[in-house]
């Protein structure tokens, strides 16, 4: 898993509430067992016509979306089924963080386990961000994980919650297995002591 400390990036604004995981990655793409190429299918039914050509008016197909690593989404993002492929698709496109007022619990947990930070902000900040990016789409935000803040262009720092275990894993760039393996020496020493008994 890629380490996450501080990220400054342009933002893709998608002001739609209740985006579920079937909209993020349609079920027909769930046969894949690895993450490669998943980003090509992100929001596939919104992003492409029936013949597979990109819809020019969809936000991910616009030039300003290229290279953006932060998605600003509507309320209740990631609801619906528990498919981890939704996270793979977002990360495969290049997103490292999603900002919303709320996330489905399973989506949040899957995101954190895959290096994608779900950032919850209050409704007023959320509304201000959508207004800002409607006026100046090329504006950048900075996400500072050590201080758990989003730095806004006007200088304000908006705090966001994250559990200490997930934060530690992200800062170190390890998943849950990597975290356990970091104690390999201590585990081996403990097992050696057990043999002596």
Secondary structure, 3 states (H helix, E strand, C coil): CCCCCEEEEEEEEECCCCCEHHHHCCHHHCCCCCCCCHHHHCCHHHHECCCCCECCCCHHHCHHHCCCCEEEECCCECECCCCCHHHHHHHHHCCCEEEECCECHHHHHHHHHCCCEEEECCHHHHHHHHHHHHHCCCCEEEEECCCCEEECCCCCEEECCCCHHHHHHHHHCCCHHHHHHCCHHHHHHHHHHHHHC
